[in-house]
Amino acid sequence: MKLRGPGSVRAAAQIFVSDLGAIEVEAEDAHHLSQVLRLRPGETVVACDGAGGWVTCRYRGGSERTSLIEAEGTPHHEPAPSTRVDVGFAPTKGGRPEWVTQKLTELGVDRITLVRSARAVVRWEAGRSERVVERMRRVARHAAAQSRRAWLPELVGVVALSEMRALVAPVVLALAEPGADPPTSSTTAVAVGPEGGWDASELASGDRLVGLTAGILRAETAAITAGVLLCSLRDGAVEAARAHGGSSEGLEGSAK
């Protein structure tokens, strides 16, 4: 599959900045470039604004964040995907939400949503929810830079299923459920339940149900599997594999 946008440039690193017209490197990124990666003057760095804009730069070194890198030429713009992919999942314990966010960002998911569920073990008060989502945004920023994304994903949460339905409309939200038919190219928004699965009242809402694998997955694995399948279907990777003799059996089955 042909690389596009920042991914098409052989660069030592990518960073996100607020303004491509007046590039200022954030302190954390400046430390990463100089102390972690130990770049040498003249190496290529890509600067992105998180909304499709990007420009190739040269690393200059030094200690001033406004002169650490210098743009070469005019900025480019990578169009947003014509089809957005949404993945929602119920909060899980520990640092798993950040880990799931990292992987979904690398895969190319456009919006990541934390959803409330009747059977969710983790229940956060409003203040903690905001802090967790803010940490997820930082994780997504780093993951997007690592995977050379020109667009930062949107992070939302924690919201009810009804709110996620409204967010993705007019797209129809699907719920991941064992035993259901696999997603198709028309499936672009999936919500994954907690370890115990969706409550009967949540399943009675009339949402479309989709299966992800032939087995039962952990909640965080199911969320990532949903991201893999939906992004692969959107980007044509599944059809390309079939055209080269690949099997579609892995898409048949179920998961939470």
C-alpha atoms as a printed R data frame, in Angstrom:
    type eleno elety resid chain resno       x       y      z
1   ATOM     1    CA   MET     A     1   0.000   0.000  0.000
2   ATOM     2    CA   LYS     A     2   1.448   3.355 -1.037
3   ATOM     3    CA   LEU     A     3   2.436   5.663  1.813
4   ATOM     4    CA   ARG     A     4   0.902   9.135  1.822
5   ATOM     5    CA   GLY     A     5   1.473  12.427  3.589
6   ATOM     6    CA   PRO     A     6   4.243  12.527  6.227
7   ATOM     7    CA   GLY     A     7   4.704   8.778  5.866
8   ATOM     8    CA   SER     A     8   6.026   9.282  2.335
9   ATOM     9    CA   VAL     A     9   9.024  11.258  3.646
10  ATOM    10    CA   ARG     A    10  12.100   9.489  4.980
11  ATOM    11    CA   ALA     A    11  12.457  11.439  8.215
12  ATOM    12    CA   ALA     A    12  14.173  10.859 11.540
13  ATOM    13    CA   ALA     A    13  11.137  12.053 13.491
14  ATOM    14    CA   GLN     A    14   7.757  13.751 13.365
15  ATOM    15    CA   ILE     A    15   6.382  16.332 15.771
16  ATOM    16    CA   PHE     A    16   3.137  18.259 16.127
17  ATOM    17    CA   VAL     A    17   3.115  22.052 16.300
18  ATOM    18    CA   SER     A    18   0.343  24.598 16.670
19  ATOM    19    CA   ASP     A    19   1.326  26.772 13.700
20  ATOM    20    CA   LEU     A    20   3.206  25.665 10.585
21  ATOM    21    CA   GLY     A    21   3.766  29.311  9.665
22  ATOM    22    CA   ALA     A    22   5.709  30.014 12.851
23  ATOM    23    CA   ILE     A    23   7.058  26.690 14.053
24  ATOM    24    CA   GLU     A    24   7.769  26.415 17.756
25  ATOM    25    CA   VAL     A    25   8.810  23.054 19.149
26  ATOM    26    CA   GLU     A    26   7.269  22.116 22.489
27  ATOM    27    CA   ALA     A    27   9.690  21.477 25.360
28  ATOM    28    CA   GLU     A    28   8.916  17.743 25.496
29  ATOM    29    CA   ASP     A    29   9.511  17.367 21.756
30  ATOM    30    CA   ALA     A    30  12.706  19.432 21.930
31  ATOM    31    CA   HIS     A    31  14.042  17.078 24.602
32  ATOM    32    CA   HIS     A    32  13.033  14.035 22.570
33  ATOM    33    CA   LEU     A    33  14.753  15.277 19.419
34  ATOM    34    CA   SER     A    34  17.970  16.394 21.082
35  ATOM    35    CA   GLN     A    35  18.400  14.080 24.069
36  ATOM    36    CA   VAL     A    36  16.509  10.882 23.208
37  ATOM    37    CA   LEU     A    37  16.942  10.612 19.449
38  ATOM    38    CA   ARG     A    38  20.170  12.661 19.523
39  ATOM    39    CA   LEU     A    39  19.567  14.095 16.074
40  ATOM    40    CA   ARG     A    40  22.392  15.760 14.245
41  ATOM    41    CA   PRO     A    41  22.087  19.083 12.424
42  ATOM    42    CA   GLY     A    42  20.767  18.576  8.919
43  ATOM    43    CA   GLU     A    43  18.562  15.551  9.675
44  ATOM    44    CA   THR     A    44  14.978  15.591  8.401
45  ATOM    45    CA   VAL     A    45  12.049  16.200 10.754
46  ATOM    46    CA   VAL     A    46   8.396  16.475  9.717
47  ATOM    47    CA   ALA     A    47   6.219  19.063 11.475
48  ATOM    48    CA   CYS     A    48   2.425  18.586 11.442
49  ATOM    49    CA   ASP     A    49  -0.453  20.674 12.733
50  ATOM    50    CA   GLY     A    50  -2.712  17.677 13.469
51  ATOM    51    CA   ALA     A    51  -5.317  18.827 10.953
52  ATOM    52    CA   GLY     A    52  -3.734  17.538  7.746
53  ATOM    53    CA   GLY     A    53  -1.061  20.199  7.346
54  ATOM    54    CA   TRP     A    54   2.597  19.161  7.298
55  ATOM    55    CA   VAL     A    55   5.967  20.425  6.168
56  ATOM    56    CA   THR     A    56   9.440  18.924  5.852
57  ATOM    57    CA   CYS     A    57  12.035  20.554  8.120
58  ATOM    58    CA   ARG     A    58  15.745  20.371  8.871
59  ATOM    59    CA   TYR     A    59  16.987  19.890 12.379
60  ATOM    60    CA   ARG     A    60  19.306  22.748 13.354
61  ATOM    61    CA   GLY     A    61  20.077  21.904 16.952
62  ATOM    62    CA   GLY     A    62  20.624  24.493 19.627
63  ATOM    63    CA   SER     A    63  18.542  25.284 22.689
64  ATOM    64    CA   GLU     A    64  15.915  27.702 21.355
65  ATOM    65    CA   ARG     A    65  12.644  25.959 20.574
66  ATOM    66    CA   THR     A    66  11.789  28.520 17.893
67  ATOM    67    CA   SER     A    67  14.975  27.717 15.961
68  ATOM    68    CA   LEU     A    68  15.389  24.006 16.685
69  ATOM    69    CA   ILE     A    69  14.012  23.056 13.266
70  ATOM    70    CA   GLU     A    70  13.627  25.056 10.065
71  ATOM    71    CA   ALA     A    71  10.924  24.469  7.453
72  ATOM    72    CA   GLU     A    72  11.922  23.662  3.893
73  ATOM    73    CA   GLY     A    73   9.506  24.798  1.218
74  ATOM    74    CA   THR     A    74   5.779  25.305  1.645
75  ATOM    75    CA   PRO     A    75   3.423  23.174  3.765
76  ATOM    76    CA   HIS     A    76   1.467  20.296  2.235
77  ATOM    77    CA   HIS     A    77  -2.048  19.223  3.137
78  ATOM    78    CA   GLU     A    78  -3.191  15.620  3.487
79  ATOM    79    CA   PRO     A    79  -6.995  15.369  3.024
80  ATOM    80    CA   ALA     A    80  -8.947  13.711  5.799
81  ATOM    81    CA   PRO     A    81 -10.139  10.165  5.006
82  ATOM    82    CA   SER     A    82 -13.353  10.228  3.001
83  ATOM    83    CA   THR     A    83 -14.747   7.684  5.469
84  ATOM    84    CA   ARG     A    84 -14.253   8.209  9.205
85  ATOM    85    CA   VAL     A    85 -13.680   5.218 11.459
86  ATOM    86    CA   ASP     A    86 -15.055   5.363 15.014
87  ATOM    87    CA   VAL     A    87 -14.223   2.884 17.774
88  ATOM    88    CA   GLY     A    88 -15.711   3.117 21.251
89  ATOM    89    CA   PHE     A    89 -14.904   0.948 24.243
90  ATOM    90    CA   ALA     A    90 -15.898   0.679 27.873
91  ATOM    91    CA   PRO     A    91 -13.254   1.863 30.388
92  ATOM    92    CA   THR     A    92 -10.949  -0.882 31.595
93  ATOM    93    CA   LYS     A    93  -8.607  -1.135 34.574
94  ATOM    94    CA   GLY     A    94  -5.153   0.397 34.965
95  ATOM    95    CA   GLY     A    95  -3.378   1.827 31.958
96  ATOM    96    CA   ARG     A    96  -5.285  -0.234 29.405
97  ATOM    97    CA   PRO     A    97  -7.299   2.711 28.010
98  ATOM    98    CA   GLU     A    98  -4.046   4.488 27.142
99  ATOM    99    CA   TRP     A    99  -2.649   1.324 25.546
100 ATOM   100    CA   VAL     A   100  -5.803   0.819 23.471
101 ATOM   101    CA   THR     A   101  -5.692   4.491 22.444
102 ATOM   102    CA   GLN     A   102  -2.084   4.129 21.324
103 ATOM   103    CA   LYS     A   103  -2.859   1.144 19.101
104 ATOM   104    CA   LEU     A   104  -6.073   2.587 17.646
105 ATOM   105    CA   THR     A   105  -4.214   5.773 16.766
106 ATOM   106    CA   GLU     A   106  -1.443   3.836 15.037
107 ATOM   107    CA   LEU     A   107  -4.061   1.944 13.029
108 ATOM   108    CA   GLY     A   108  -5.701   5.138 11.757
109 ATOM   109    CA   VAL     A   109  -8.944   5.320 13.769
110 ATOM   110    CA   ASP     A   110 -10.380   8.832 13.476
111 ATOM   111    CA   ARG     A   111 -12.365   9.051 16.699
112 ATOM   112    CA   ILE     A   112 -11.875   7.085 19.917
113 ATOM   113    CA   THR     A   113 -14.683   7.156 22.465
114 ATOM   114    CA   LEU     A   114 -14.933   5.905 26.029
115 ATOM   115    CA   VAL     A   115 -18.486   4.655 26.590
116 ATOM   116    CA   ARG     A   116 -20.435   3.882 29.733
117 ATOM   117    CA   SER     A   117 -21.799   0.371 30.141
118 ATOM   118    CA   ALA     A   118 -24.020  -1.251 32.762
119 ATOM   119    CA   ARG     A   119 -21.492  -4.045 33.354
120 ATOM   120    CA   ALA     A   120 -18.319  -1.929 33.285
121 ATOM   121    CA   VAL     A   121 -16.090  -2.616 36.290
122 ATOM   122    CA   VAL     A   122 -14.411   0.797 36.092
123 ATOM   123    CA   ARG     A   123 -16.577   3.779 36.990
124 ATOM   124    CA   TRP     A   124 -14.937   7.199 37.145
125 ATOM   125    CA   GLU     A   125 -16.245  10.399 38.633
126 ATOM   126    CA   ALA     A   126 -16.343  13.392 36.275
127 ATOM   127    CA   GLY     A   127 -12.994  14.831 37.364
128 ATOM   128    CA   ARG     A   128 -11.116  11.596 36.879
129 ATOM   129    CA   SER     A   129 -12.771  10.966 33.518
130 ATOM   130    CA   GLU     A   130 -11.452  14.290 32.270
131 ATOM   131    CA   ARG     A   131  -7.934  13.490 33.495
132 ATOM   132    CA   VAL     A   132  -7.969  10.051 31.848
133 ATOM   133    CA   VAL     A   133  -9.178  11.462 28.520
134 ATOM   134    CA   GLU     A   134  -6.491  14.153 28.677
135 ATOM   135    CA   ARG     A   135  -3.831  11.448 29.210
136 ATOM   136    CA   MET     A   136  -5.311   9.555 26.261
137 ATOM   137    CA   ARG     A   137  -4.926  12.668 24.102
138 ATOM   138    CA   ARG     A   138  -1.246  12.897 24.983
139 ATOM   139    CA   VAL     A   139  -0.786   9.204 24.195
140 ATOM   140    CA   ALA     A   140  -2.596   9.669 20.871
141 ATOM   141    CA   ARG     A   141  -0.353  12.613 19.995
142 ATOM   142    CA   HIS     A   142   2.804  10.547 20.523
143 ATOM   143    CA   ALA     A   143   1.352   7.548 18.669
144 ATOM   144    CA   ALA     A   144   0.278   9.710 15.723
145 ATOM   145    CA   ALA     A   145   3.783  11.140 15.456
146 ATOM   146    CA   GLN     A   146   5.349   7.676 15.630
147 ATOM   147    CA   SER     A   147   3.032   6.330 12.925
148 ATOM   148    CA   ARG     A   148   3.395   9.467 10.763
149 ATOM   149    CA   ARG     A   149  -0.231  10.534 10.831
150 ATOM   150    CA   ALA     A   150  -1.097  14.002  9.558
151 ATOM   151    CA   TRP     A   151  -4.397  14.001 11.442
152 ATOM   152    CA   LEU     A   152  -4.764  13.632 15.199
153 ATOM   153    CA   PRO     A   153  -7.690  11.434 16.274
154 ATOM   154    CA   GLU     A   154 -10.547  12.942 18.248
155 ATOM   155    CA   LEU     A   155 -10.840  11.669 21.842
156 ATOM   156    CA   VAL     A   156 -14.268  11.656 23.522
157 ATOM   157    CA   GLY     A   157 -15.492  10.343 26.845
158 ATOM   158    CA   VAL     A   158 -16.900   9.105 29.010
159 ATOM   159    CA   VAL     A   159 -20.325   9.134 27.264
160 ATOM   160    CA   ALA     A   160 -23.445   7.001 27.095
161 ATOM   161    CA   LEU     A   161 -24.116   4.775 24.084
162 ATOM   162    CA   SER     A   162 -26.868   7.176 23.035
163 ATOM   163    CA   GLU     A   163 -24.309   9.995 22.906
164 ATOM   164    CA   MET     A   164 -21.954   7.915 20.762
165 ATOM   165    CA   ARG     A   165 -24.843   7.169 18.398
166 ATOM   166    CA   ALA     A   166 -25.394  10.922 18.037
167 ATOM   167    CA   LEU     A   167 -21.660  11.529 17.495
168 ATOM   168    CA   VAL     A   168 -21.380   9.083 14.588
169 ATOM   169    CA   ALA     A   169 -24.746   9.924 12.955
170 ATOM   170    CA   PRO     A   170 -25.796   9.568 10.185
171 ATOM   171    CA   VAL     A   171 -23.554   6.489 10.329
172 ATOM   172    CA   VAL     A   172 -25.233   3.582 12.139
173 ATOM   173    CA   LEU     A   173 -23.414   2.484 15.294
174 ATOM   174    CA   ALA     A   174 -22.722  -1.251 15.608
175 ATOM   175    CA   LEU     A   175 -22.130  -3.147 18.850
176 ATOM   176    CA   ALA     A   176 -19.476  -5.876 18.997
177 ATOM   177    CA   GLU     A   177 -21.214  -9.078 20.067
178 ATOM   178    CA   PRO     A   178 -20.150 -12.760 19.964
179 ATOM   179    CA   GLY     A   179 -21.888 -14.807 17.290
180 ATOM   180    CA   ALA     A   180 -22.919 -11.890 15.090
181 ATOM   181    CA   ASP     A   181 -21.986 -11.521 11.422
182 ATOM   182    CA   PRO     A   182 -18.598  -9.923 10.681
183 ATOM   183    CA   PRO     A   183 -18.346  -6.231  9.765
184 ATOM   184    CA   THR     A   184 -18.535  -5.151  6.138
185 ATOM   185    CA   SER     A   185 -17.185  -2.104  4.307
186 ATOM   186    CA   SER     A   186 -20.326  -0.222  5.353
187 ATOM   187    CA   THR     A   187 -19.437  -0.703  9.040
188 ATOM   188    CA   THR     A   188 -17.461   2.340 10.159
189 ATOM   189    CA   ALA     A   189 -18.480   2.785 13.806
190 ATOM   190    CA   VAL     A   190 -18.244   0.029 16.438
191 ATOM   191    CA   ALA     A   191 -18.591   0.093 20.218
192 ATOM   192    CA   VAL     A   192 -16.989  -2.669 22.307
193 ATOM   193    CA   GLY     A   193 -18.468  -3.635 25.673
194 ATOM   194    CA   PRO     A   194 -16.749  -4.520 28.961
195 ATOM   195    CA   GLU     A   195 -15.412  -7.942 29.970
196 ATOM   196    CA   GLY     A   196 -18.897  -9.147 30.915
197 ATOM   197    CA   GLY     A   197 -20.391  -8.062 27.607
198 ATOM   198    CA   TRP     A   198 -23.289  -5.743 26.907
199 ATOM   199    CA   ASP     A   199 -26.263  -5.703 29.254
200 ATOM   200    CA   ALA     A   200 -29.594  -7.017 27.904
201 ATOM   201    CA   SER     A   201 -31.040  -3.501 27.929
202 ATOM   202    CA   GLU     A   202 -28.119  -2.248 25.825
203 ATOM   203    CA   LEU     A   203 -28.550  -5.056 23.314
204 ATOM   204    CA   ALA     A   204 -32.274  -4.291 23.132
205 ATOM   205    CA   SER     A   205 -31.575  -0.802 21.764
206 ATOM   206    CA   GLY     A   206 -31.782  -2.028 18.179
207 ATOM   207    CA   ASP     A   207 -28.161  -1.344 17.234
208 ATOM   208    CA   ARG     A   208 -26.615  -3.527 14.560
209 ATOM   209    CA   LEU     A   209 -24.462  -6.339 16.021
210 ATOM   210    CA   VAL     A   210 -21.110  -7.412 14.561
211 ATOM   211    CA   GLY     A   211 -18.703 -10.218 15.403
212 ATOM   212    CA   LEU     A   212 -14.950  -9.657 15.317
213 ATOM   213    CA   THR     A   213 -13.306 -13.098 15.532
214 ATOM   214    CA   ALA     A   214 -14.199 -16.747 15.956
215 ATOM   215    CA   GLY     A   215 -13.385 -16.582 19.672
216 ATOM   216    CA   ILE     A   216 -14.027 -14.503 22.768
217 ATOM   217    CA   LEU     A   217 -11.561 -11.657 23.226
218 ATOM   218    CA   ARG     A   218 -10.539  -9.530 26.161
219 ATOM   219    CA   ALA     A   219 -12.236  -6.134 26.001
220 ATOM   220    CA   GLU     A   220  -9.076  -4.227 25.065
221 ATOM   221    CA   THR     A   221  -8.109  -6.825 22.431
222 ATOM   222    CA   ALA     A   222 -11.591  -6.606 20.933
223 ATOM   223    CA   ALA     A   223 -11.322  -2.805 20.657
224 ATOM   224    CA   ILE     A   224  -8.041  -3.093 18.774
225 ATOM   225    CA   THR     A   225  -9.444  -5.877 16.584
226 ATOM   226    CA   ALA     A   226 -12.357  -3.607 15.693
227 ATOM   227    CA   GLY     A   227  -9.876  -0.907 14.703
228 ATOM   228    CA   VAL     A   228  -7.878  -3.319 12.549
229 ATOM   229    CA   LEU     A   229 -10.950  -4.619 10.721
230 ATOM   230    CA   LEU     A   230 -12.656  -1.274 10.164
231 ATOM   231    CA   CYS     A   231  -9.512   0.522  8.984
232 ATOM   232    CA   SER     A   232  -8.538  -2.412  6.752
233 ATOM   233    CA   LEU     A   233 -12.007  -2.469  5.188
234 ATOM   234    CA   ARG     A   234 -11.964   1.303  4.676
235 ATOM   235    CA   ASP     A   235  -8.448   1.374  3.212
236 ATOM   236    CA   GLY     A   236  -8.999  -1.613  0.931
237 ATOM   237    CA   ALA     A   237  -6.452  -3.872  2.646
238 ATOM   238    CA   VAL     A   238  -8.941  -6.738  3.063
239 ATOM   239    CA   GLU     A   239  -9.973  -6.678 -0.594
240 ATOM   240    CA   ALA     A   240  -6.308  -6.545 -1.629
241 ATOM   241    CA   ALA     A   241  -5.512  -9.621  0.492
242 ATOM   242    CA   ARG     A   242  -8.411 -11.529 -1.043
243 ATOM   243    CA   ALA     A   243  -7.270 -10.543 -4.529
244 ATOM   244    CA   HIS     A   244  -3.880 -12.098 -3.783
245 ATOM   245    CA   GLY     A   245  -5.362 -15.369 -2.606
246 ATOM   246    CA   GLY     A   246  -5.936 -14.543  1.056
247 ATOM   247    CA   SER     A   247  -8.784 -16.069  3.031
248 ATOM   248    CA   SER     A   248 -11.666 -14.171  4.593
249 ATOM   249    CA   GLU     A   249 -12.304 -16.836  7.214
250 ATOM   250    CA   GLY     A   250 -10.636 -14.716  9.904
251 ATOM   251    CA   LEU     A   251 -13.459 -12.178  9.588
252 ATOM   252    CA   GLU     A   252 -16.103 -14.713 10.452
253 ATOM   253    CA   GLY     A   253 -16.930 -15.175 14.086
254 ATOM   254    CA   SER     A   254 -17.503 -13.177 17.205
255 ATOM   255    CA   ALA     A   255 -15.974 -11.270 20.046
256 ATOM   256    CA   LYS     A   256 -16.873  -8.898 22.813
